[in-house]
Amino acid sequence: MKFTANTRIGIACGIAASIFTLFSARLIHLHIAKHDEYSRLAAKKHSIRQVIQARRGMILDRNGEILATNLPVRTVTADASRMKKPEALAKLAAKYLGMDEKEILEKFCTGKKYIVLKREVPEETAVTLWNAMQEQNLRGLYLEQDAIRIYPNGEVLGHVLGFLNHEGKGVQGIELSMHDQMAGKDGYRYIERDRTGREIVLYRGVEEQPEHGKNVRLTIDMGLQSIVEEELDAAFKEYNPETANAVLVDPKTGAILAMACRPCFNPNEPGKAGPEQMKNRTILDMVEPGSTFKIVVASGAMNEGKVDEKTSIFCENGRFLYGGKILKDHHGYGNMDVHQILVKSSNIGSAKLALMMGGDKFYEYVRRFGFGERLGVELPGEIPGLVHPPARWDKLTITRMPMGHSIAVTPLQITMGMSVIANGGRLMAPRIVQSVETEGGEITMKKNPIVMREVIPEKTARFIGEALVGVTEPGGTAAFARVNGFQVAGKTGTAQKVSPTGGYAAGKYVVSFVGFMPAEDPRFVLLVMLDDAKIPTNINYGGLIAAPIFSRIAERVARQLDLAPTMPAIPFQPTPMASTTTTEERSN
């Protein structure tokens, strides 16, 4: 069949029109029906989701001194799909990052678009690597902003601050308890890069800015903290105890001004410390308080009207038979009033006060003072201690618990218990967080003082406080706690150490002194406690060991706070260390 010229032209035009129609249909299909699908594929191939890290909030002391902050570093990443000379790039990265060249090359061979080579690379090192890569016309490595947590004061306050793990999450201390407030929320952005790996800013996609973490301001005063740490270090070196701790509190507000434990650790290098070094013993250790606990039974007996200022109690001349066992005093005392029982720290006098009250009422006051419960300090892991109810007591408990035996408490509980006497009878909730603030200084949360309960009337607290002044005067059990120019009130404690295998460890004692100053208008309460000091037993008493440490700290704290002396400075020469006039009754 022969076609005319016009027919052939028509057929050719029809074929051409059909081809163009097919191409147009395919183009329409790709641009409209498949647009979203291919856009996602293109974005997946050429775009990268880049995390914009939130800055973790700082930790500050009450005066704004930085206790924990962030040091800018870089994370070096790689995109194996953009590399032209992986061998040369691996050799360069190994040189500056201190890594194995073979290990780096194996990571490149995976072909992944996002490979983390090394984190926490110093800024200077990372920039030097980048410049060297540009000089050699290499590509495929990238630098991401990052930060590491640093603690400028090293070991100081380590137990309170805690530290971060490798994932940037808080471990122990404030870093854990206030993690949600300080962590913030990371942002992100989608970016595209050119063939050399540089970002094409014009094509930057969806972006969400990070929410930076908030700063946490503590009640800690670093000036006072340094004093406590230095004196605790000196005591630890001199007496070589197994552990030691000290707590300094404002009794009127419950604000913790200083808190220190030994042994300690450096939160900048947590991997070098063992569990015992990391333990914040102020809230995690349970100890028998010894004679410091006698303030509880004396306060309760006075408040319940069982005794008054003039009531005379016969102290059995040093040997009291009760429940088939003999309770002893270090000295043989006859009749004494409550004031004298506290000054001389009579075990028998304290036991008789508890017997006058009865078990249920005495237990009520033990709990009123905060023993046997968590006090709610903003630190993780606080324990309640161990206080058995009267139903679980044996026949001797009511005569042993008044002298700090058959009960386990934390050092913080002892401190807050003494604060009840110092502030006129109120149990304050201990606070170590003062406020939470934005980077700009706006306060988003403020912690105000909290009165947990009224424990005893002000009149009773004042009487007990006056008796505790006698404890630090010549003839009391803690003459070494005196501070020239001030009246000091306080109580000693010497408790035989409980053995892990049961019973008591022979010759091992937990010695303590807790007191407040100035006695007339207390500005601070301070506890000093040493566990198993390596010294002769005949001088291992709270009044001979812990009281002098208290005196040294209190004197320096008074100067730091610029306290005006409240009484004439009178030279005082305490009796020799082995003198029996400064030894209290041991709770064993």
C-alpha positions as CSV (number, residue, x, y, z in Angstrom):
1,M,0.0,0.0,0.0
2,K,1.3,3.3,-1.1
3,F,0.8,6.4,1.0
4,T,0.6,9.9,-0.4
5,A,2.9,12.5,0.8
6,N,0.2,14.1,2.8
7,T,-0.7,10.8,4.4
8,R,2.9,10.2,5.4
9,I,3.1,13.6,6.9
10,G,-0.1,13.0,8.8
11,I,1.1,9.7,10.2
12,A,4.4,11.2,11.3
13,C,2.6,14.1,13.0
14,G,0.3,11.6,14.8
15,I,3.2,9.5,16.1
16,A,5.0,12.6,17.3
17,A,1.9,13.9,18.9
18,S,1.4,10.6,20.6
19,I,4.9,10.5,21.9
20,F,4.6,14.1,23.3
21,T,1.3,13.2,24.8
22,L,2.8,10.2,26.6
23,F,5.7,12.3,27.9
24,S,3.3,15.0,29.1
25,A,1.2,12.5,30.9
26,R,4.3,11.1,32.6
27,L,5.5,14.5,33.5
28,I,2.1,15.4,35.0
29,H,2.1,12.1,36.9
30,L,5.5,12.8,38.3
31,H,4.8,16.4,39.3
32,I,1.4,16.0,40.7
33,A,0.6,12.4,41.6
34,K,4.1,11.5,42.8
35,H,5.2,14.9,44.0
36,D,5.1,14.3,47.7
37,E,6.7,10.8,47.4
38,Y,9.7,12.0,45.4
39,S,10.0,15.1,47.5
40,R,10.4,12.9,50.5
41,L,13.0,10.8,48.7
42,A,14.9,13.9,47.6
43,A,14.9,15.3,51.1
44,K,16.0,12.0,52.5
45,K,18.9,11.8,50.1
46,H,20.1,15.4,50.3
47,S,18.8,16.7,53.7
48,I,20.1,16.0,57.2
49,R,18.3,16.5,60.4
50,Q,20.7,18.4,62.6
51,V,20.1,18.5,66.4
52,I,20.5,21.9,68.0
53,Q,21.5,21.1,71.5
54,A,19.9,22.9,74.5
55,R,22.4,24.4,77.0
56,R,22.1,22.7,80.4
57,G,21.4,25.2,83.1
58,M,24.2,26.1,85.6
59,I,24.3,25.5,89.3
60,L,25.0,28.5,91.4
61,D,25.6,29.2,95.1
62,R,23.4,31.7,96.9
63,N,25.6,34.6,95.9
64,G,25.8,33.6,92.2
65,E,29.2,31.8,92.2
66,I,29.3,29.1,89.6
67,L,29.3,25.6,90.9
68,A,28.6,23.7,87.7
69,T,28.7,25.0,84.1
70,N,29.3,23.9,80.5
71,L,32.5,24.0,78.4
72,P,32.0,24.2,74.6
73,V,33.4,21.2,72.7
74,R,32.8,19.6,69.3
75,T,31.5,16.3,68.1
76,V,33.3,15.1,65.0
77,T,30.9,13.3,62.6
78,A,31.3,11.8,59.1
79,D,29.2,11.3,56.0
80,A,30.7,8.4,54.1
81,S,28.5,9.1,51.1
82,R,30.4,12.3,50.4
83,M,33.9,11.1,50.7
84,K,36.3,11.0,47.7
85,K,39.5,9.9,49.5
86,P,38.4,8.0,52.6
87,E,41.9,6.6,53.2
88,A,43.5,10.1,53.3
89,L,40.6,11.4,55.4
90,A,41.0,8.5,57.9
91,K,44.7,9.2,58.2
92,L,44.1,12.9,58.9
93,A,41.3,12.2,61.5
94,A,43.5,9.6,63.3
95,K,46.3,12.2,63.6
96,Y,44.1,14.9,65.3
97,L,41.6,12.8,67.1
98,G,44.1,10.3,68.6
99,M,42.2,7.4,67.2
100,D,43.2,4.2,65.3
101,E,43.3,4.8,61.5
102,K,42.1,1.3,60.7
103,E,39.1,1.7,63.1
104,I,38.1,5.0,61.4
105,L,38.4,3.5,57.9
106,E,36.1,0.6,59.0
107,K,33.5,3.1,60.0
108,F,33.8,4.9,56.6
109,C,33.3,1.6,54.8
110,T,29.8,1.2,56.2
111,G,28.7,3.9,53.8
112,K,26.4,5.6,56.4
113,K,25.6,9.2,56.1
114,Y,25.9,10.0,59.8
115,I,28.8,8.5,61.7
116,V,30.0,9.8,65.1
117,L,33.8,9.6,65.2
118,K,34.5,11.2,68.5
119,R,32.7,13.3,71.1
120,E,34.0,16.0,73.5
121,V,36.8,17.1,71.1
122,P,38.3,20.4,72.3
123,E,37.3,23.4,70.2
124,E,40.9,24.2,69.2
125,T,41.6,20.6,68.1
126,A,38.4,20.4,66.1
127,V,39.0,23.7,64.2
128,T,42.6,22.6,63.4
129,L,41.3,19.4,61.9
130,W,38.8,21.2,59.8
131,N,41.4,23.6,58.4
132,A,43.8,20.7,57.6
133,M,41.0,19.0,55.8
134,Q,40.3,22.1,53.7
135,E,44.0,22.5,52.8
136,Q,44.1,19.0,51.5
137,N,40.8,19.4,49.6
138,L,39.2,16.6,51.5
139,R,35.5,16.4,52.5
140,G,33.2,14.2,54.5
141,L,33.9,15.3,58.1
142,Y,31.7,17.7,60.0
143,L,31.9,19.5,63.4
144,E,28.8,19.7,65.6
145,Q,28.4,22.0,68.6
146,D,28.5,20.2,72.0
147,A,29.4,20.8,75.6
148,I,30.8,19.0,78.6
149,R,29.9,19.6,82.3
150,I,32.6,21.0,84.5
151,Y,32.8,21.7,88.2
152,P,35.2,24.6,88.8
153,N,35.7,23.7,92.5
154,G,36.7,20.1,92.0
155,E,36.0,18.0,95.1
156,V,34.4,20.8,97.0
157,L,30.7,20.2,97.3
158,G,30.9,17.1,95.1
159,H,28.4,15.0,97.1
160,V,25.8,17.8,96.8
161,L,26.3,18.6,93.1
162,G,26.5,15.0,91.7
163,F,27.6,14.6,88.1
164,L,26.4,13.6,84.6
165,N,26.7,10.3,82.8
166,H,27.8,9.8,79.2
167,E,24.3,10.4,78.0
168,G,24.1,13.8,79.8
169,K,21.7,12.7,82.5
170,G,22.1,13.6,86.1
171,V,23.6,11.1,88.5
172,Q,23.4,11.8,92.2
173,G,23.0,15.2,93.9
174,I,21.4,18.3,92.4
175,E,22.3,17.1,88.9
176,L,19.8,14.3,89.4
177,S,17.2,15.9,91.6
178,M,16.9,19.0,89.5
179,H,17.7,17.4,86.1
180,D,14.3,18.2,84.5
181,Q,14.7,21.9,85.2
182,M,18.3,22.1,84.0
183,A,18.2,19.8,81.0
184,G,16.1,21.9,78.6
185,K,14.8,20.6,75.3
186,D,16.9,20.1,72.2
187,G,15.8,21.8,68.9
188,Y,16.5,20.7,65.4
189,R,16.8,21.9,61.8
190,Y,16.9,20.2,58.4
191,I,19.8,21.3,56.2
192,E,21.1,20.6,52.7
193,R,24.7,20.5,51.7
194,D,26.5,21.1,48.4
195,R,28.9,18.6,46.9
196,T,31.7,19.8,49.2
197,G,29.6,19.2,52.3
198,R,28.9,22.9,53.1
199,E,25.4,23.8,54.2
200,I,23.3,25.6,51.6
201,V,21.7,28.1,53.9
202,L,19.2,29.2,51.3
203,Y,17.6,25.7,51.3
204,R,17.5,25.4,55.1
205,G,14.2,23.6,56.0
206,V,12.1,23.2,59.0
207,E,13.7,24.5,62.2
208,E,12.8,24.4,65.9
209,Q,14.9,26.4,68.3
210,P,16.0,24.6,71.6
211,E,14.6,25.5,75.0
212,H,17.7,26.1,77.1
213,G,17.8,24.7,80.6
214,K,17.3,26.9,83.7
215,N,19.8,27.7,86.3
216,V,19.5,26.3,89.8
217,R,20.6,28.6,92.7
218,L,21.4,26.8,95.9
219,T,21.3,28.0,99.6
220,I,24.9,27.0,99.9
221,D,27.4,29.8,100.6
222,M,30.7,28.9,99.1
223,G,32.6,31.1,101.5
224,L,31.2,29.1,104.4
225,Q,31.5,25.8,102.4
226,S,35.2,26.4,101.9
227,I,35.6,26.9,105.7
228,V,33.8,23.7,106.5
229,E,35.7,21.7,103.9
230,E,39.1,23.0,105.0
231,E,38.5,22.2,108.7
232,L,37.0,18.8,107.9
233,D,40.1,18.0,105.8
234,A,42.3,19.0,108.7
235,A,40.3,16.8,111.1
236,F,40.3,13.9,108.6
237,K,44.1,14.1,108.4
238,E,44.6,14.5,112.1
239,Y,42.3,11.8,113.4
240,N,42.1,9.5,110.4
241,P,38.4,8.5,110.9
242,E,36.6,6.1,108.7
243,T,34.2,8.8,107.7
244,A,33.4,12.4,108.7
245,N,30.8,14.9,107.9
246,A,29.6,18.4,108.8
247,V,26.4,20.4,108.2
248,L,25.8,24.1,108.6
249,V,22.2,25.3,108.7
250,D,20.3,28.6,109.2
251,P,17.9,27.4,112.0
252,K,15.3,30.2,111.2
253,T,14.8,29.2,107.6
254,G,16.1,25.6,107.3
255,A,18.5,26.8,104.6
256,I,21.6,24.6,104.3
257,L,24.6,26.9,104.2
258,A,27.3,24.2,103.9
259,M,27.4,20.4,103.7
260,A,30.6,18.2,103.4
261,C,31.5,14.6,103.8
262,R,34.7,12.6,103.9
263,P,35.8,10.6,102.0
264,C,34.9,12.7,98.9
265,F,35.3,12.6,95.1
266,N,35.8,14.9,92.2
267,P,32.7,15.2,90.0
268,N,34.9,16.1,87.0
269,E,36.3,12.5,87.3
270,P,33.6,10.3,88.7
271,G,35.1,7.2,87.1
272,K,38.0,7.4,89.5
273,A,35.8,7.2,92.7
274,G,34.3,4.2,94.4
275,P,30.7,4.0,95.8
276,E,31.9,4.8,99.4
277,Q,33.5,8.0,98.2
278,M,30.4,9.1,96.3
279,K,28.1,8.6,99.3
280,N,26.5,11.7,100.8
281,R,26.6,10.5,104.4
282,T,24.7,13.5,105.7
283,I,21.4,12.0,104.3
284,L,22.4,8.4,103.6
285,D,24.2,7.2,106.8
286,M,22.3,5.8,109.8
287,V,24.0,6.3,113.1
288,E,23.1,6.1,116.8
289,P,23.2,9.7,117.8
290,G,24.5,9.3,121.3
291,S,23.9,12.0,123.9
292,T,23.0,14.7,121.3
293,F,19.6,12.9,121.5
294,K,19.0,13.9,125.1
295,I,17.5,17.2,124.0
296,V,14.4,15.2,122.9
297,V,13.6,13.6,126.2
298,A,14.4,16.8,128.2
299,S,12.2,18.9,125.9
300,G,9.3,16.4,126.1
301,A,9.4,16.0,129.9
302,M,9.4,19.8,130.3
303,N,6.7,20.4,127.8
304,E,4.4,17.7,129.3
305,G,4.8,19.1,132.8
306,K,6.5,16.0,134.2
307,V,9.3,18.3,135.5
308,D,10.0,22.0,135.8
309,E,13.2,24.0,136.3
310,K,13.4,23.1,139.9
311,T,12.5,19.4,139.8
312,S,15.1,17.2,141.4
313,I,15.8,13.8,140.0
314,F,17.9,11.2,141.9
315,C,20.6,9.8,139.5
316,E,21.4,6.8,141.6
317,N,25.0,7.7,142.2
318,G,26.0,6.4,138.8
319,R,24.4,2.9,138.8
320,F,20.7,2.4,138.0
321,L,19.2,-1.1,138.0
322,Y,16.2,-1.4,135.6
323,G,14.8,-4.3,133.6
324,G,17.5,-6.6,135.1
325,K,20.4,-4.5,133.6
326,I,22.5,-1.8,135.2
327,L,22.7,1.6,133.4
328,K,25.8,3.5,134.3
329,D,26.9,7.2,134.3
330,H,30.6,8.1,133.8
331,H,30.4,9.8,137.3
332,G,28.3,9.0,140.3
333,Y,25.6,11.8,140.5
334,G,23.0,12.3,143.2
335,N,20.1,14.7,142.8
336,M,20.1,16.8,139.7
337,D,17.6,19.0,137.9
338,V,17.0,19.0,134.1
339,H,19.6,21.7,133.5
340,Q,22.3,19.7,135.3
341,I,21.3,16.4,133.6
342,L,22.0,18.1,130.2
343,V,25.2,19.8,131.3
344,K,26.6,16.6,132.8
345,S,25.0,14.4,130.1
346,S,23.6,11.9,132.6
347,N,22.3,8.7,131.1
348,I,20.4,7.8,134.2
349,G,18.8,11.2,134.5
350,S,17.7,11.0,130.9
351,A,16.3,7.5,131.3
352,K,14.3,8.7,134.3
353,L,12.8,11.6,132.4
354,A,11.6,9.1,129.7
355,L,10.1,6.8,132.4
356,M,8.2,9.8,133.8
357,M,6.8,10.5,130.3
358,G,5.9,6.9,129.4
359,G,6.8,5.1,126.2
360,D,4.0,6.4,124.0
361,K,4.5,10.0,124.9
362,F,8.3,9.8,124.6
363,Y,7.9,8.2,121.1
364,E,5.6,11.0,120.1
365,Y,8.3,13.6,120.8
366,V,10.9,11.5,119.0
367,R,8.7,11.7,115.9
368,R,7.8,15.4,116.5
369,F,11.5,16.3,116.3
370,G,11.7,14.7,112.8
371,F,13.4,11.4,113.6
372,G,12.1,8.4,111.6
373,E,11.0,10.4,108.6
374,R,12.4,11.9,105.4
375,L,12.7,15.7,105.9
376,G,12.3,16.4,102.2
377,V,15.7,18.0,101.3
378,E,16.1,18.4,97.6
379,L,18.7,15.7,97.3
380,P,18.1,12.2,96.0
381,G,18.1,9.1,98.3
382,E,17.4,10.7,101.7
383,I,16.6,7.9,104.2
384,P,14.2,8.1,107.1
385,G,16.4,6.4,109.7
386,L,15.0,3.7,112.0
387,V,12.7,4.4,114.9
388,H,10.8,1.5,116.3
389,P,7.3,2.2,117.8
390,P,6.8,1.3,121.5
391,A,5.0,-1.9,120.5
392,R,8.4,-3.2,119.3
393,W,10.5,-2.1,122.2
394,D,11.9,-4.4,124.8
395,K,11.9,-3.6,128.4
396,L,15.2,-1.7,128.2
397,T,14.5,0.5,125.2
398,I,12.7,3.3,127.2
399,T,15.9,3.7,129.3
400,R,18.4,3.4,126.3
401,M,16.7,5.4,123.6
402,P,16.9,8.7,125.6
403,M,20.7,8.6,125.4
404,G,20.7,7.9,121.7
405,H,20.8,4.1,121.8
406,S,18.4,1.7,120.1
407,I,17.7,4.3,117.4
408,A,19.3,5.1,114.0
409,V,19.2,8.6,112.6
410,T,20.9,10.7,109.9
411,P,23.3,13.5,110.5
412,L,20.9,15.9,108.8
413,Q,18.1,14.9,111.2
414,I,20.4,15.6,114.2
415,T,21.1,19.0,112.8
416,M,17.5,19.9,112.2
417,G,16.5,18.5,115.6
418,M,19.0,21.0,117.3
419,S,17.5,23.7,115.0
420,V,14.2,23.2,116.8
421,I,15.9,24.4,120.1
422,A,17.7,27.2,118.3
423,N,14.7,28.7,116.5
424,G,12.2,28.6,119.4
425,G,10.5,25.2,118.9
426,R,9.8,24.8,115.2
427,L,10.9,22.0,113.0
428,M,11.9,23.6,109.7
429,A,12.1,21.6,106.4
430,P,15.8,21.6,105.3
431,R,16.3,23.4,102.0
432,I,19.3,23.3,99.7
433,V,17.6,24.8,96.6
434,Q,16.9,28.5,96.8
435,S,15.4,29.2,93.4
436,V,15.2,28.2,89.7
437,E,16.0,30.9,87.2
438,T,16.1,31.5,83.4
439,E,19.4,32.5,81.7
440,G,18.2,36.1,82.0
441,G,17.8,35.9,85.7
442,E,14.0,35.6,85.8
443,I,12.9,33.5,88.8
444,T,10.5,30.7,87.7
445,M,10.4,28.9,91.1
446,K,11.4,30.1,94.5
447,K,11.7,27.9,97.6
448,N,10.4,29.6,100.7
449,P,11.0,28.4,104.3
450,I,8.6,25.7,105.4
451,V,7.6,25.1,109.0
452,M,6.9,21.4,109.2
453,R,5.4,21.7,112.7
454,E,5.5,23.3,116.1
455,V,7.4,20.8,118.2
456,I,7.6,22.6,121.6
457,P,6.7,26.1,122.9
458,E,9.3,28.8,122.7
459,K,9.5,28.9,126.5
460,T,10.6,25.3,126.6
461,A,13.1,25.7,123.8
462,R,14.6,28.7,125.6
463,F,15.1,26.7,128.8
464,I,16.7,23.8,126.9
465,G,18.9,26.3,125.0
466,E,20.1,27.9,128.3
467,A,21.0,24.5,129.6
468,L,22.9,23.7,126.5
469,V,25.0,26.9,127.0
470,G,26.1,25.3,130.3
471,V,27.4,22.3,128.3
472,T,30.1,24.5,126.7
473,E,31.1,26.3,129.9
474,P,33.8,25.1,132.3
475,G,32.6,21.9,134.0
476,G,30.3,21.0,131.0
477,T,31.1,18.2,128.6
478,A,32.0,20.5,125.7
479,A,34.2,23.2,127.0
480,F,36.4,22.8,123.9
481,A,33.4,24.0,121.8
482,R,33.7,27.6,123.1
483,V,34.3,30.5,120.8
484,N,35.8,33.6,122.4
485,G,33.4,36.5,122.4
486,F,30.3,34.4,121.9
487,Q,28.0,32.2,123.9
488,V,27.8,28.7,122.4
489,A,25.0,26.2,123.1
490,G,25.3,22.6,122.1
491,K,25.4,19.0,123.0
492,T,28.0,16.3,122.7
493,G,27.5,12.7,121.5
494,T,29.6,9.6,121.9
495,A,28.0,6.4,120.7
496,Q,29.7,3.0,120.4
497,K,29.7,2.0,116.8
498,V,27.3,-0.7,115.7
499,S,29.1,-3.8,114.2
500,P,28.0,-5.0,110.7
501,T,27.8,-8.5,112.2
502,G,25.6,-7.5,115.1
503,G,26.1,-5.9,118.5
504,Y,28.8,-3.2,119.0
505,A,32.3,-2.9,117.8
506,A,34.7,-2.8,120.8
507,G,36.7,0.5,121.0
508,K,35.0,2.1,118.0
509,Y,32.9,5.2,118.5
510,V,30.9,7.8,116.5
511,V,31.7,11.1,118.2
512,S,29.8,14.3,117.5
513,F,29.0,17.8,118.6
514,V,26.0,19.8,117.4
515,G,25.5,23.4,118.6
516,F,24.3,26.9,117.7
517,M,25.7,30.4,117.9
518,P,25.3,33.1,119.1
519,A,23.2,31.4,121.8
520,E,21.1,34.5,122.4
521,D,20.1,34.9,118.7
522,P,21.3,31.9,116.7
523,R,22.6,32.6,113.2
524,F,23.7,29.0,112.5
525,V,23.5,25.4,113.7
526,L,26.5,23.3,113.0
527,L,27.0,19.5,113.4
528,V,30.5,17.9,113.3
529,M,30.6,14.0,113.3
530,L,33.5,11.6,113.1
531,D,33.2,7.9,112.7
532,D,35.9,5.7,114.3
533,A,38.7,8.2,114.8
534,K,42.0,6.4,115.2
535,I,42.9,7.7,118.7
536,P,43.1,6.2,122.2
537,T,39.8,5.2,123.6
538,N,40.2,7.3,126.7
539,I,40.0,10.5,124.7
540,N,37.6,9.4,122.0
541,Y,34.7,11.5,123.1
542,G,32.6,14.1,121.3
543,G,33.6,16.7,123.8
544,L,37.3,16.2,123.2
545,I,37.3,15.5,119.4
546,A,34.2,16.9,117.7
547,A,33.8,20.0,119.9
548,P,37.2,21.6,119.1
549,I,36.5,21.1,115.4
550,F,33.1,22.8,115.9
551,S,34.9,25.7,117.7
552,R,37.4,26.2,114.8
553,I,34.6,26.2,112.2
554,A,32.3,28.4,114.2
555,E,34.9,31.0,114.9
556,R,35.7,31.3,111.1
557,V,32.0,31.3,110.2
558,A,31.4,34.1,112.7
559,R,34.1,36.2,111.0
560,Q,32.7,35.3,107.5
561,L,29.2,36.4,108.5
562,D,30.7,39.5,110.3
563,L,28.9,38.7,113.6
564,A,29.5,41.1,116.4
565,P,30.7,39.5,119.6
566,T,27.9,39.2,122.2
567,M,30.1,39.0,125.3
568,P,33.6,40.1,126.5
569,A,36.5,38.1,125.1
570,I,37.7,36.2,128.1
571,P,40.8,34.0,127.7
572,F,39.9,30.3,128.4
573,Q,42.2,27.5,129.2
574,P,40.4,24.2,129.0
575,T,41.5,21.2,131.0
576,P,43.9,18.7,129.5
577,M,42.5,16.3,126.8
578,A,42.3,13.4,129.1
579,S,40.4,15.2,131.9
580,T,37.2,13.6,133.0
581,T,35.5,17.0,133.3
582,T,35.0,17.2,129.6
583,T,33.8,13.6,128.9
584,E,30.1,12.9,128.4
585,E,28.3,9.6,129.0
586,R,28.7,7.0,126.3
587,S,25.6,5.4,124.9
588,N,26.5,1.8,125.5
